[in-house]
Structures are given as C-alpha cells and as structure tokens.
C-alpha cells in the first residue's frame, strides 16, 4: 500500500510532463553547484565575520548590526542564486 505522499508525488509527476528523472550528469552538476556555492557562502561569512569581530571589539554596535544584516542578506542572495542555477540544470537549460 502506498502512502499519501507517494500517491501525491505520482499525481504531480503525471501533471507535469516536463519533469524527467535526473541523469547522472545532472546529478553531478547539481552537486558541483552546491559545492561551489557552499564555498562562496563560507568565503563571505569568514570575511564579514572578521569585520564583525573588529566592530564588536571597538564597541561599534551600530556597525555590528549592519554587518549582521549584511551577512544574512548575502547568504540569502547566494542561496537564491544557487537554487536558480540548480533549477536551470533540472530544466535542462
């Protein structure tokens, strides 16, 4: 007996004929995209956290708040870029 999730996924697959199973090449490309963007995110976090630590050491709390917001914003932007790139690969573009 299939679960409700499995039945829903089957209906979804039938309603979207453009979706196709991922080939090994696409899976590899998706993994490469994840790896590249994880590196970009880590690089930005390290750079900005150094600035954040310096601002906190100088007790510049307004600057520290700005840097925290910048870290969150850049991380969100990079994650969005990663998902856009992965979606292009999934669609075969």
C-alpha positions in Angstrom: 0.0 0.0 0.0 1.3 3.4 -1.0 1.5 6.3 1.4 -0.4 9.6 0.7 3.0 11.2 -0.1 3.8 8.6 -2.7 0.4 9.0 -4.3 0.7 12.7 -4.3 4.1 12.5 -6.0 2.8 10.2 -8.7 -0.1 12.7 -9.4 2.4 15.5 -9.5 4.6 13.6 -12.0 1.7 12.9 -14.2 0.5 16.6 -14.1 4.0 17.9 -15.0 5.2 16.1 -18.2 8.2 18.3 -18.5 9.8 16.8 -15.4 12.1 13.9 -16.1 14.3 11.8 -13.9 17.8 13.3 -13.3 20.6 11.8 -15.3 23.9 11.1 -13.6 25.4 14.1 -15.4 22.7 16.4 -14.0 23.1 15.0 -10.5 26.9 15.6 -10.8 26.3 19.2 -12.0 23.8 19.8 -9.1 26.5 18.5 -6.6 29.1 20.8 -8.2 26.8 23.8 -7.9 26.2 23.0 -4.2 29.9 22.7 -3.6 30.7 26.0 -5.4 28.1 28.0 -3.6 29.0 26.5 -0.2 32.4 27.8 -0.8 31.2 31.3 -1.8 28.9 31.4 1.2 31.8 30.4 3.6 34.1 32.9 2.0 31.7 35.8 2.5 30.9 34.7 6.1 34.5 34.5 7.0 35.3 37.9 5.6 32.3 39.6 7.1 32.6 37.9 10.5 36.2 39.2 10.7 34.8 42.7 10.2 32.0 42.0 12.7 34.5 40.9 15.4 36.6 44.0 14.8 33.4 46.2 15.2 32.5 44.4 18.4 36.0 44.8 19.7 35.7 48.5 19.1 32.2 48.5 20.6 30.7 49.9 17.4 27.3 48.2 17.9 25.6 50.0 15.1 28.2 48.8 12.6 28.0 45.3 14.1 24.2 45.3 13.5 24.8 46.4 9.9 27.3 43.6 9.4 25.0 41.0 10.8 22.3 42.2 8.4 24.8 42.1 5.5 25.8 38.6 6.4 22.2 37.4 6.4 21.4 39.2 3.2 24.4 37.9 1.3 23.8 34.4 2.5 20.2 34.6 1.3 21.2 36.1 -2.0 23.8 33.4 -2.6 21.4 30.6 -1.7 18.8 32.1 -4.0 21.4 32.2 -6.8 22.3 28.5 -6.1 18.6 27.4 -6.3 18.2 29.4 -9.6 21.2 27.7 -11.0 20.1 24.3 -9.9 16.6 24.8 -11.3 18.2 25.7 -14.7 20.1 22.4 -14.6 16.9 20.5 -13.7 15.1 22.0 -16.6 17.9 21.3 -18.9 18.7 24.9 -19.9 
